Amino acid sequence: MINVITILKKVWDFITDPKNTRLLLFAGIAILIILLLRQCEATKEAKNEITRIENNYLAEKDTVRNYKDKWGNSVADVRALTLTLDEARKELEFEKSKPPVTVIKWKTKIEERIVNVPVVVKDTVLGEFNSIATVSSTANWGKSSRSINVGLPYKAEGDSLKFGNATIDLKQNIWLTASIVRDKKTKEVFVNLATDYPGTTFNEAKGIVIDPKSPGMLDIKYSSRKTVGIGLHLGYGIGVSGFSPYVGIGLNYTPKFLQW
């Protein structure tokens, strides 16, 4: 009993000692600030999660919107999903330690009408055929291009023509951009698709963004963190003139289980 009373008296003396008052006050303020920051962060994360779920609900029901931009490009946009790593596993297959950051899927339909193309007839022996009609057309639209060459062998038989199998050589260089953008106010995520190839319609599109704060992503991020580093220190400690606040640069060690 005497030992307990002695210990309590020493603790009380330490607390009431004017030399330690500033230290305890500083420590108390620091603890309160840390708790307040963590509470604010938890509240912010809860609001962000509600917003994410609401936006995903809208994205699931959204359809592709096709239009032309001011440069004449075929453009489409549609809301994208923001998924946790566990939710994304239901949609995608990927390595456990190497999940994708974003995924964009789309389907297009191209309807192009080629007109005013000259037909050239050549007397060329091709098997049983002695003539061939050729059609050639090339076009460029900024970054996209198309080249088509058609050869149709034929021969005259009395008052009729007999045609052979046509040869079609089609080369397309289709420029396409696919990007993910986020609305700063609503936090909605959109997939933007664009191409300058004429006659392009985007029928379907789906975008997935992996939430960087989902548990699986945090585990990967934590595993790559270092426990030892050099950084800026701000604190209260013992100096030449006793206890006082200090600012400096030094070596620090933080175990991964204490990192958040």
JOTA-V514099 format. One record per residue. N is the residue number from 1. PHI is phi in whole degrees, -180 to 180 (999 if undefined). Layout:
# JOTA-V514099
n=N phi=PHI
n=N phi=PHI
This chain:
# JOTA-V514099
n=1 phi=999
n=2 phi=-63
n=3 phi=-64
n=4 phi=-65
n=5 phi=-63
n=6 phi=-65
n=7 phi=-65
n=8 phi=-64
n=9 phi=-65
n=10 phi=-66
n=11 phi=-64
n=12 phi=-63
n=13 phi=-62
n=14 phi=-66
n=15 phi=-68
n=16 phi=-85
n=17 phi=-68
n=18 phi=-55
n=19 phi=-66
n=20 phi=-98
n=21 phi=-61
n=22 phi=-64
n=23 phi=-63
n=24 phi=-66
n=25 phi=-64
n=26 phi=-63
n=27 phi=-64
n=28 phi=-64
n=29 phi=-64
n=30 phi=-62
n=31 phi=-64
n=32 phi=-64
n=33 phi=-64
n=34 phi=-62
n=35 phi=-64
n=36 phi=-66
n=37 phi=-64
n=38 phi=-68
n=39 phi=-68
n=40 phi=-63
n=41 phi=-65
n=42 phi=-65
n=43 phi=-66
n=44 phi=-64
n=45 phi=-65
n=46 phi=-65
n=47 phi=-66
n=48 phi=-63
n=49 phi=-67
n=50 phi=-64
n=51 phi=-63
n=52 phi=-62
n=53 phi=-65
n=54 phi=-64
n=55 phi=-68
n=56 phi=-66
n=57 phi=-63
n=58 phi=-67
n=59 phi=-66
n=60 phi=-63
n=61 phi=-97
n=62 phi=-77
n=63 phi=-124
n=64 phi=-71
n=65 phi=-110
n=66 phi=-103
n=67 phi=-162
n=68 phi=-107
n=69 phi=-87
n=70 phi=-68
n=71 phi=-96
n=72 phi=87
n=73 phi=-74
n=74 phi=-80
n=75 phi=-126
n=76 phi=-143
n=77 phi=-143
n=78 phi=-158
n=79 phi=-66
n=80 phi=-109
n=81 phi=-95
n=82 phi=-110
n=83 phi=-115
n=84 phi=-76
n=85 phi=-63
n=86 phi=-67
n=87 phi=-67
n=88 phi=-67
n=89 phi=-63
n=90 phi=-77
n=91 phi=-98
n=92 phi=-133
n=93 phi=-116
n=94 phi=-155
n=95 phi=-68
n=96 phi=-59
n=97 phi=-93
n=98 phi=-134
n=99 phi=-73
n=100 phi=-73
n=101 phi=-86
n=102 phi=-138
n=103 phi=-138
n=104 phi=-129
n=105 phi=-122
n=106 phi=-154
n=107 phi=-128
n=108 phi=-122
n=109 phi=-133
n=110 phi=-115
n=111 phi=-118
n=112 phi=-124
n=113 phi=-111
n=114 phi=-104
n=115 phi=-125
n=116 phi=55
n=117 phi=-105
n=118 phi=-69
n=119 phi=-105
n=120 phi=-111
n=121 phi=-106
n=122 phi=-123
n=123 phi=-86
n=124 phi=-132
n=125 phi=-78
n=126 phi=-135
n=127 phi=65
n=128 phi=-85
n=129 phi=-102
n=130 phi=-114
n=131 phi=-146
n=132 phi=-145
n=133 phi=-100
n=134 phi=-119
n=135 phi=-129
n=136 phi=-136
n=137 phi=-148
n=138 phi=-131
n=139 phi=-151
n=140 phi=-132
n=141 phi=-131
n=142 phi=69
n=143 phi=-94
n=144 phi=-103
n=145 phi=-152
n=146 phi=-148
n=147 phi=-134
n=148 phi=-135
n=149 phi=-133
n=150 phi=-123
n=151 phi=-123
n=152 phi=-125
n=153 phi=-74
n=154 phi=-157
n=155 phi=-152
n=156 phi=-87
n=157 phi=-130
n=158 phi=67
n=159 phi=-94
n=160 phi=-128
n=161 phi=-115
n=162 phi=-112
n=163 phi=-106
n=164 phi=-97
n=165 phi=-75
n=166 phi=-76
n=167 phi=-112
n=168 phi=-119
n=169 phi=-113
n=170 phi=-117
n=171 phi=-124
n=172 phi=-125
n=173 phi=-120
n=174 phi=-102
n=175 phi=-84
n=176 phi=-145
n=177 phi=-116
n=178 phi=-135
n=179 phi=-139
n=180 phi=-112
n=181 phi=-127
n=182 phi=-124
n=183 phi=-75
n=184 phi=-65
n=185 phi=-83
n=186 phi=-88
n=187 phi=67
n=188 phi=-71
n=189 phi=-110
n=190 phi=-125
n=191 phi=-97
n=192 phi=-113
n=193 phi=-121
n=194 phi=-153
n=195 phi=-152
n=196 phi=-98
n=197 phi=-74
n=198 phi=-68
n=199 phi=76
n=200 phi=-89
n=201 phi=-125
n=202 phi=-89
n=203 phi=-79
n=204 phi=-138
n=205 phi=-155
n=206 phi=-145
n=207 phi=-120
n=208 phi=-130
n=209 phi=-115
n=210 phi=-81
n=211 phi=-65
n=212 phi=-66
n=213 phi=-99
n=214 phi=-70
n=215 phi=-51
n=216 phi=-63
n=217 phi=-69
n=218 phi=-65
n=219 phi=-61
n=220 phi=-65
n=221 phi=-67
n=222 phi=-65
n=223 phi=-64
n=224 phi=-92
n=225 phi=-78
n=226 phi=-95
n=227 phi=-93
n=228 phi=-119
n=229 phi=-166
n=230 phi=-109
n=231 phi=-154
n=232 phi=-82
n=233 phi=-111
n=234 phi=-133
n=235 phi=-169
n=236 phi=-138
n=237 phi=-157
n=238 phi=-87
n=239 phi=-121
n=240 phi=-62
n=241 phi=-102
n=242 phi=104
n=243 phi=-71
n=244 phi=-165
n=245 phi=-66
n=246 phi=-149
n=247 phi=-132
n=248 phi=-168
n=249 phi=-114
n=250 phi=-160
n=251 phi=-88
n=252 phi=-130
n=253 phi=-129
n=254 phi=-132
n=255 phi=-58
n=256 phi=-63
n=257 phi=-73
n=258 phi=-98
n=259 phi=-93
n=260 phi=-146
